[in-house]
Structures are given as C-alpha cells and as structure tokens.
Amino acid sequence: MPRVAIHIMGCKANFAEGRALIRYFQRQGWEETAPDQADVIIVHSCAVTKEAERETLYWLRRMHRTNPRARLILTGCYTRLPGRKNGAVREAGVVATVTAERYNPQQIYSLAETLTRTSKQRAQTETVRGVLPQASIPFIPAWSTPDGQRTRVFFKVQDGCDYHCAFCVIPALRGVSRSLPLSELIRLLKEMVDRYQPLEVVLTGINVGDVGKVDGRRQYRLIDLLEALEMDDAFARVRFRLSSVEPNLVTGEVVRFFRWTRRFVPHIHLPLQAGSDAVLKRMRRRYTVEQYRSVVEQLVDAQPRLAIGVDVIAGFPGESLQDFEQSLRLLEELPIAYIHAFPYSERPGTEAARAQDVVPVGERRRRVRQYVILSWEKRYAFARKFVGSVLWALPERQHLLTENYLPVQLRDHALPEVNQWYPVQIQEVSRGKPGSRAYEVRVLGTLISAGATPRSKA
C-alpha cells in the first residue's frame, strides 16, 4: 500500500484543504503515515509573512532530511510568491509544485501517482515545472473531519480575494474571490454533516464575508448563507462558527442575525489592522475607525456574550508613534475579547513593499509587545465577565472550548468524551505576572452534567 504524509501550515482554509487532500489519497487506497515512512510527502505551505516563508523552506528541508527517498510535493501559497527562492526549493528536494489557486486533490493525487513511478532524479529534472494545467480557476470545496482530539470541522466556503490591501500578497497567490452556488454549498455541507456527525462547523475561507461570487458574479451574500444554515432542519444538531470577516462586510442584517440566531455561536473575528484613519487609508482598507467601532459596538449590543477577536499590524510603513497610540487607545476602549498582533512584514509585489518611510523592525516588535500585553488584559477581563455563568463547550485537545472561545480547564473532572456539548460553570479566572508563560490567562470550570444535546442550548 503506498503511503503519504502531509505537513499543513497557515490558516484554517489551508487546514481544510490539507485534510481533504489526505482523504482523497485514502479513498484511492493510500495510507497516511509519518514522514519517515512515506512514499510521497506534501508540504501545504503558507506565505502570508516573511516568517511563514522561512518556515516553509525550513519544513521542506526537514522533510527531505527525514526521508530523502520520498517524492516531496510543495503545494499552497508559497508556490506563487513573487521572488520565491526556487533554488532553495529544489535544493530541499522538491520534485513538483502545485500553485495555491490551482489546488485540486484529484490532480495532486495523479501527480503523486506519476512521481512514484518515476525515478527521483528524472522527476526532479522533468516534473518540477510547477503548475497543473487548467483553463480556469474553479472553487474546490474542502473540509476537515473530527478525530480523536478535534471535535470541530473546518469547512471552506470561499476562496481567493478581490481586495488589494497594500500590505497583502494573498490575492496574487490565491486568485479571485469565488464560491460554489448556494444550493451546491448547502448540499455538500449536508453530506459532510450526515457522514461525520460533527457538532461544530467552522465556516472558513480567504475572505469569508465575500462568499457568494460564482464565475465572477455575485449570486448571494453572507447573510443569505447564514440564514440558509439557520433555517435548514438538516443542521438541527450543528452549531456554526464564523471565522474572520472583513468589518465592511458585517452589514446591519448580519448584526441583527447575531441577535436571534440559535445555531451560530457567539464568536467572530474582525480584522482591524490599524486604529488610525491615516494608516487605514494607506493600507487601502475599506472602512474608517469609527465605522469599525460602530460594527463592534452593534455586535456586542446584539449579542452580549459575543467574543470578538481582532487582527492588528504593528509598524506599517508610515505608522507614526501617534498612529500607533491611537490604535492602542481604540483597542483599549472597544469591548473585544483578544488581539492577534503581527509585526508588519514586507511582501514582494505589494504596494507597501515599495514604501520609503519604513518603521524599524525593532520598533515593530516593541509595538507588538504592547499589543500582546493589551490582549492579555482583554482576555482576562472578558473571561471574568462569565465567572458564575454556565456556558456550553466542546472538548478540544487538552481543554474545553466554550461557544464564545474561552479555553476552560476542568477542576474536578477529566476531559470528557469528544463530540458532545457540555454545560460548564466558570468558577475562577486567574492570570500570571506580566511576561510569564506568554501572558497566560487560566479559566477553571466544572461540569454541570455528564453531557447534553445541542437542542437544549440557550
């Protein structure tokens, strides 16, 4: 039996694609195995930052050292990165690449089959021509499945991006925004839910809020997808979680939806990137600071238990100390749950990469550190709001994860059976000293009962 291994990097969409790719191989009679035992190793790459680029090359070299006889295939976003280090890729033993916008499990499998029948020397000289031929770029659905540790499923509902933010290389790597027709998307979701019986499905993509473009034309909107899932009885046992949504795509209808929904958990991620209008304009973002503030406040008013996560970039070219302090003050004031902070990373081919007013790397890191401290304070304050409350949660690896994204350690019980909802009472929230254990916030709780069905959720 031929054997395949995969290393998945980057975002939730990448994770869904990687797991879907492995399932396709398994349906063809291949076995998933560790890299040192594999005939084919796939690295599903990321290139959103310089660090992700470095990690891609690191994992390619590591996989080649681990198993030099395996055929090593590089897929994902790094394959289309302008200025990518093709020499380093070849030196790492890669024999074929498949670009991100042309992700297709069937074709990647066919390529792997061909490579296993070809001597490695010949494969390296003849097959590393990169792109699998396609006349157009279709949307290829992908999803993960529950396993012994993960109870959530990541389901890709959208791919690509038509936004061209000054700092972002993703539109060049992933192609245009695209989705399946709504009826086809719902059909696939039903088939997945019926087969794997997940209790939580995370709707993911590259620009999830832009879901609904089919063959370059808008066929439906985010709210249409949300309402279709809410009203379909096939999903009565499922809870859905939105991943990252651009703030300008959170319409009044979406806000009102969060007021009455019973199937979507109270959690959403809203990328801010900067809390200064001047910086937002240079970034080519599609909202102002006040528009962002209004969306956050309306969402929390509609659903008080809502956890809102935020992305922010520190040290974008031209970001003055005053701009940074404005961002910090905005995030201090907003009712958010946590912050993901990143130092600005130059990406080849982007408008920002040509800027002259560069913020020194050391200053970018200093600003990130301040965001990390603020996130620690926000996570602590958000968790403390629920002390004494009962929240619904699913087992996830080493903890329970509540609907509103609180990781809970159980005080009196071992981690219960996966893929069941459990009511857990939040009893204690504590935090270490600044700088200790990556600014840990610890949430302790206890189970109220041995298990429950999602139907009984409030």
N, C-alpha and C positions, 0 to 999 in steps of 0.2 A: 504494500500500500504506500503510495507516495505521501510525503509529509511536507507541511507548510507551517511557517512561523510568521508572525507579524509583530511589528512594534509600531504603535499608534501614537502620534504626537498631536499636540494642539487642542483644537476646540471640540465641542460636543458633536458638531457636524462631522468632523474627522473621525470621532469615535464611532458614530453610527455607520459611517462608510466602511471603516476598517472591519467592524464586526459583520456587516453584511457581506463583505468580500470573503471573509473566512467561511461563512455559512455556505456561500456559493461553492467554494472549493470542497467543503464537506459533502455537499449534495452530489458532487462528481466522484466521490469515493476517496478523497484525500483526508488525511488525519492532521489535526492541528497539534503541534508539538513544540518543544523548546527549541530555540535557535540552533543549539549544538547538534540536534538530531534531524534538522530539516533538510530537505532537498531544495526547497525554494524559501527564501526569506524576503518578506516585503517590509519596507520601511515607508509608512504613510506619513509624509512629512508636513512640517509647518514652516512658514517663513514670515510671519507677521512682524517679528522683530529681529534685530541682529542676534540676540541670544538664541532665538528659535533656529536661526540659520546655522549658528555654531553647533547647536545640539543635533541638528540633522546630520551634519558631517561627522560629529562625534559618534552617533549611533550607527552610521554606515561603517565607519572604521571598526567599531566594536563588534558589529555583527560579522564583518569579514574576518576579524581575528578569531572570533569564537568558532566560526565554521567556514574556512576558506574554500571548501569544496562546493558549498551551496551556491545556487544561482540567486543573486541579490538583485531585487527589483525595487526601484525608487518610484513611489507614487506621491501624489499630493502637491501642496503649494510650492515647495522649493523647486520643482521641476520647471516652473515658468518664471522664476525670479530673474529680473534683468541683472546681468552681471554675475550670475551664479558661477560657481567655481567648478566648471565641467571637468577640469583636470583633476581636481581633488575627488570628484565623484568617481571618475574612472579608477584613480589610484585606490579608492576604497573598495574596489571590486565590483562595482555596479555593472551589470550586463544589459540592463534595459531600464528605460524611464517611461512613465505614463503621466502626462500632464493633468493637472487638477481638474480643469474644466472638461476633460475627456474621460473622467472616471467612469468605468463600466466593468462590473465584475466579470461578465461573460468574456469580454475581450482580454482582460487581465489574466483570467484563467487560461484562455487559449494561448496567450503569450508564454505563460509559465509552462504549459504542456510542451510547447515547441522548444523552450530553453532546456528542459530536462532531457530532450532527445538530441541535443546539440553539445558538442564538446565545449568546455568553458572557454578555451582560447578562441574558438571560432565565434562563440556567442559574443564575446567582448568586442571582436573586430567587426562583426556583421550586424548585430542586433541593436547596438546602442545608438539607434537613430531616433529614438525618443518617442515621437507622437504616434499613437494609433490613429489610422486614418478614419475620419468621419466627415460627412458632408455638412453637418450642422452640430450644434451643441445641445443635446436633449437634457431634460431633467431626469436624473436617475434616482429613484427613491432608495432610501437606506434606513435601517434601524438596527439597534442593538436588541438583545434579548435578556431576560432575567437569568441570573446564575446563582451560585451558592452564596455570593456576597452582595451582589447588586439586586435590588428589587425594582429599581426604576428602569424604564426603557427610554432610550433617546430615539426619536423619530424625526427624520429630516423632512420638513415640509416645503423647503425653499432652498435655492442655491444661487450663487452669484450675487452681484451688487451693481446697481446703476448709479450709485452715489460715487463721487470722486473727491473725497476729502483729501486735503493737501498732504496729509501725513501717511495715507493708506495705500498700500500696493495691492490689496486684495482684488479690486476689480480687474486688474491686469492678470491675476493668477487664476481667478475663478470664473471669469466671463460674466455675461449679462445676468440680470435677475430673472429667474424662471421657476415655475412650479408646474405641477400637474393640474388638470381641470379639477374643480372641487369634488365632483362626483367620484372621480377616479381616486383622489386622495382619501376620501372617506371610505371607499371600498377597501383600499389597502390597509387602512387603519383597522377596519372591522376584521379583516382576515388575520392581521397580526394579533389583535386582542383575543380573537376566538382561539387561535392556536396556542399562544403563550400565556394568556390569562394574567397580564401584568395589572397591578393595581394603580400604578402611576406611570403616565407617559409624558415625557418632556418634549415639547414641540421645539425643534431646533432648526437652524439654518445659518446662512451667512448674513442675511438681512431679513429676519423673520417677519417683521412688520410689513415688508413689501411683498408678502405672499400673494399669489393670485395672478401673476403675469404668465401667460401661456403663449408661446410663439411670438413674444414681443408685445403682446397686447394685454391690457388689464381685463381679466374676466371676473374677478371677485376681489374682495378686500379682507383684511384681517378680521374685522368684525363678523363677516359672513362665515368664515371658518369657525370662529369661536362659538357663534350661535348654532351652527350646524352640529357641532360636537355636544353642545349643551342640551340640545333638544332630541337627540337621537337615543332611543332606548337601548340600542346595542352597546352603549357606553355607560350603562347604569352603574356598574361596579368600578368604573375607572375614574381616577382623578387626573386632571391635566395640569401641567406646569408650563408656563411660558418662559422661554429663555430671554435673551437680550432683544429689546425692541427700541428702535430709534424714537426719541421723545416726540418728534414731529409727527410720528405715525400713531401716537396714542391719542386718538380722537375722542370727542365727547361721548360718542357711542361706546368706545372701549372703556372709558371711565365708568359710565353707567352700568356696563356689563359687570364690572367688578363689584358693584353694589348688590347685585342679585344672584350672581352665579353660585351654584352649588357643586359644580364639577371642576372648576378651576381653583387651585389652591391659592392662598393669599401671598403671592411672591412674584416679583417681576424685577428684571434688571434693566436699568435705564442709563445708557452711557451718556455722561456729561462731557468729558474730555477737557473742558476748561470752564471756569466760572467768571470769565471776563468776556464781555461782548467783543472787545477788540481782538482777542485771541480767537474766539469762535469764528469771527469773520475771516481771519487769515487761514484758519483751518478749513474753511468752506463748509462749516456745519450749517444746518437748516433750521436753526432756532436761536432765540436770544436767551439770556439769563432769566429774564422774567417769564418767558414762555416755559422754560424748564421748571422754574419754581412753581408756576401755576399747575403744571401737569402733576408734579409730585404732591402738592397740597390737595388737589382734587382727588387723586387716587387714594390718599390716606383718609380723606373725609368720606369717600365712598366705602372703604374697607379698612377700619381702624387696625385690624390685625396684620395688615399688609407689610411684608418685608420688601424694601426697595434697596437693591444693590446698585452701585454706581461705579462706572469706569472713569478714570481721570488720568490725563497725561501731564507729567511734570517736565517743564523745561522745553516746551515747543519753541522753535525759533522766534525770537522777538518777545517772548513772555518776560515781562519785567517783574521785578520783585513786587511791585504794586499789583500787577495782574495776578500773580500767584497768591498774594494775600487776599485779594478779592475772592478767588476760588476757595481758599481755606475758610473764609468767613461764610460764604454761601453754604458750604457743606456743614459747617457748624450749626447753621440755622435750620437746615432742612430736616424733616422727620424721616431720615433714612436709616437703614439697618447696618450697612457695611460699605466699604470702599475698596475697590481694586485699583491700585495706583501703579503706574508704569513710567519709567523714565522715557522721555522721547527718544525714539530710535530711528535714525536715518534709513529710509528705504529707497533703494535705487529706482529711478524712473518717476519718482513722485515730485510734485511741485515743491514741497518743503525741503527736500534734499538739496535743492539749489539755493536755499536761503543763505544770506551772509551773516545775519545777526544771530549767530548760534549761541545757545546757553551752554557754558562749560559742563562737561559730563559730571564733574564733582558736585556742581550746584544742582544739577538734575537729581542726583542721588540724595542730596540733602533735602530737597523738596519732597521727594518720595517718602523719606523717613518721617517727615511731618504728617503726610497723609496717612501713613501706617499708624502713627500714634493716634490720630483722629479716628481712624477706622476702629481701632481697639476701644476707644471711648464710646463710639457709636454702637458697636456690638454689645458692649456691656450694658449701656443704657436701654437698648432695645430689648435685650433678654430680661432685664429686671422688670420690665413692664408686665411680664407674664408670670411672675412668681405667685404661686397660689392658683393659677389658672390650669385648666385641663386642655391640652392640645392633642390633636391626632398626629401620629407619627408612624413611619415605616422603619424597620431595621435596615441599616445601611453600613456594611463593613463592621466597624467597631463601636457604632453608636446608633441611636435612633435619630432620624431626621424628621423634624416636625413639618407640618404643612407650610409654615412660614419660615422655614430654613434654619431652624435652631438645632444644632447637634446636641443631643441630650445623652449624658451618661446615666445609667440606671444605678440607683443607690442600693436597692435591695434585691435585684433580680439579675440573672444572667441575661445576655441578649436573647430575646425570644425568636421564634420561628420567623424566617423571612417571608415576604409577600403576604403579610397581614397588617392591617391597620390596628394600631393600639392607642387607646387613650392614656396619656401620661400626664401626671400632675407635675408642674415645675415647682421645685421646692427650694432651690438655692442657686444663686449665681455668684460666682467669685472670679477674681482676676489676679494675676501675678503682678509683680512690680514692673514698672516700665522697663522694657528691654529684655525681660525674662521670657524664655520659651516662645519667642516670636509674638509677644503680646497676647498671651493666651487668655481666653475667656472660657470658663468652665461652667456648664449648665448641668445641674443634677436634678433628677426627677425619679418618680416611682410609678409603676404601672397601676392603673385603676382596676383593670380586669385582664383576663387572660387573652383577650383578643376581641375583635368586633368586625362588623361588616361596614363597608363604606356607606351603606344606605343610612346608617344611624348617625352620620356626621352632621354636626350643626353648621 
